Amino acid sequence: MTSAHTTPLIIDVRSPGEFATGHVRGSVNIPLDRFAQVIAEAVPDKSAPVILCCASGGRSGMACNYMQRMGYQQVSNGGSAGAVSMQFGLPIDRL
């Protein structure tokens, strides 16, 4: 018996310029400096699984803490975009 696997929403909190140089396929770019203003609209379902990433895990850690304080239940810091790419078997795309 297999269980249904839902790929979480991957949010990259780096700047648009950093995102363009390489990001996980299917990820959404919400820069940390705009994060608080747009996250509730971008992810209205507080039970949706979300993985955050950036260059090293520092900025995504801040975003993760913010989302947890807002009541999101399945949010985690994936660290770098490269680490998330390997964890989910998704390629890195460049704009």
Sine and cosine of phi, psi and omega as CSV:
sin_phi,cos_phi,sin_psi,cos_psi,sin_omega,cos_omega
0.00,0.00,0.75,-0.66,0.00,-1.00
-0.94,-0.34,0.53,-0.85,0.04,-1.00
-0.99,-0.17,0.50,-0.87,0.02,-1.00
-0.94,0.35,0.72,-0.69,0.00,-1.00
-0.92,-0.39,0.85,-0.53,0.04,-1.00
-0.98,-0.21,0.84,-0.54,0.07,-1.00
-0.95,0.31,0.78,-0.63,0.00,-1.00
-0.94,0.35,0.32,-0.95,0.13,-0.99
-0.95,0.31,0.78,-0.62,0.02,-1.00
-0.97,-0.25,0.85,-0.52,0.00,-1.00
-0.91,-0.42,0.83,-0.56,0.02,-1.00
-0.98,-0.17,0.86,-0.51,-0.09,-1.00
-0.99,-0.14,0.22,0.98,0.06,-1.00
-0.96,0.28,0.15,-0.99,0.04,-1.00
-0.92,0.40,0.36,-0.93,0.04,-1.00
-0.83,0.55,-0.58,0.81,0.02,-1.00
-0.91,0.42,-0.69,0.72,0.05,-1.00
-0.90,0.43,-0.67,0.74,0.00,-1.00
-0.85,0.53,-0.65,0.76,-0.04,-1.00
-0.91,0.42,-0.47,0.88,-0.04,-1.00
-0.97,0.25,-0.28,0.96,0.05,-1.00
0.33,-0.94,0.83,-0.55,-0.02,-1.00
-0.59,-0.81,0.34,-0.94,0.00,-1.00
-0.92,0.39,0.74,-0.67,0.01,-1.00
-0.81,0.58,0.77,-0.64,0.03,-1.00
1.00,0.03,-0.09,1.00,-0.01,-1.00
-0.97,0.25,0.37,-0.93,-0.01,-1.00
-0.94,-0.35,0.69,-0.72,0.00,-1.00
-0.99,-0.10,0.92,-0.40,0.13,-0.99
-0.80,-0.61,1.00,-0.09,-0.05,-1.00
-0.83,0.55,0.59,-0.81,-0.07,-1.00
-0.84,0.55,-0.58,0.82,-0.04,-1.00
-0.93,0.36,-0.24,0.97,0.06,-1.00
-0.91,-0.40,-0.04,1.00,-0.18,-0.98
-0.82,0.57,-0.78,0.63,-0.07,-1.00
-0.88,0.47,-0.53,0.85,-0.04,-1.00
-0.97,0.25,-0.47,0.89,-0.17,-0.99
-0.89,-0.46,-0.21,0.98,-0.15,-0.99
-0.90,0.44,-0.63,0.78,-0.02,-1.00
-0.89,0.46,-0.59,0.81,0.03,-1.00
-0.97,0.23,-0.62,0.78,-0.03,-1.00
-0.94,0.35,-0.58,0.81,-0.02,-1.00
-0.76,-0.65,0.99,0.17,-0.05,-1.00
-0.94,0.34,-0.42,0.91,-0.04,-1.00
-1.00,0.03,0.95,-0.30,-0.06,-1.00
-0.96,0.27,-0.07,1.00,0.08,-1.00
-0.98,-0.22,0.02,1.00,0.00,-1.00
-0.95,0.31,0.65,-0.76,0.06,-1.00
-0.95,0.30,0.77,-0.64,-0.03,-1.00
-0.74,-0.67,0.72,-0.70,0.12,-0.99
-0.90,-0.43,0.78,-0.63,0.02,-1.00
-0.96,-0.26,0.59,-0.81,0.06,-1.00
-0.56,-0.83,0.28,-0.96,0.06,-1.00
-0.45,-0.89,-0.62,-0.78,0.01,-1.00
-0.99,0.13,-0.67,0.74,-0.08,-1.00
-0.75,-0.66,-0.24,0.97,-0.05,-1.00
0.93,-0.38,-0.17,0.98,-0.01,-1.00
-0.94,0.35,-0.82,0.57,-0.01,-1.00
-0.93,0.38,-0.62,0.79,0.02,-1.00
-0.92,0.39,-0.50,0.87,0.08,-1.00
-0.90,0.43,-0.66,0.75,0.05,-1.00
-0.90,0.44,-0.69,0.72,0.01,-1.00
-0.90,0.44,-0.64,0.77,0.01,-1.00
-0.88,0.47,-0.73,0.68,0.03,-1.00
-0.87,0.50,-0.66,0.75,0.01,-1.00
-0.88,0.48,-0.73,0.68,-0.01,-1.00
-0.90,0.44,-0.64,0.77,0.02,-1.00
-0.89,0.45,-0.65,0.76,0.05,-1.00
-0.90,0.43,-0.50,0.87,0.03,-1.00
-0.98,0.20,-0.12,0.99,0.06,-1.00
0.98,-0.22,0.14,0.99,0.08,-1.00
-0.94,0.35,0.70,-0.71,-0.16,-0.99
-0.99,-0.13,-0.47,0.88,-0.09,-1.00
-0.83,-0.56,0.83,0.56,0.00,-1.00
-0.92,-0.39,0.67,-0.74,0.03,-1.00
-0.58,-0.81,0.41,-0.91,0.02,-1.00
-1.00,0.01,0.92,-0.39,0.00,-1.00
-0.99,0.11,-0.13,0.99,-0.03,-1.00
1.00,0.08,-0.72,-0.69,-0.03,-1.00
-0.97,0.22,0.37,-0.93,0.06,-1.00
-0.86,0.51,-0.60,0.80,0.02,-1.00
-0.89,0.46,-0.65,0.76,0.01,-1.00
-0.91,0.41,-0.66,0.75,0.02,-1.00
-0.92,0.40,-0.64,0.77,0.04,-1.00
-0.84,0.54,-0.73,0.69,-0.01,-1.00
-0.94,0.34,-0.65,0.76,-0.05,-1.00
-0.87,0.49,-0.64,0.77,-0.07,-1.00
-0.97,-0.23,0.00,1.00,0.01,-1.00
0.92,0.40,0.56,0.83,-0.01,-1.00
-0.95,-0.31,0.64,-0.77,-0.02,-1.00
-0.96,0.28,0.30,-0.96,0.13,-0.99
-1.00,-0.02,0.80,-0.59,0.03,-1.00
-0.96,-0.27,0.49,-0.87,0.08,-1.00
-0.85,-0.52,0.61,-0.79,-0.01,-1.00
-0.99,0.14,0.00,0.00,0.00,0.00
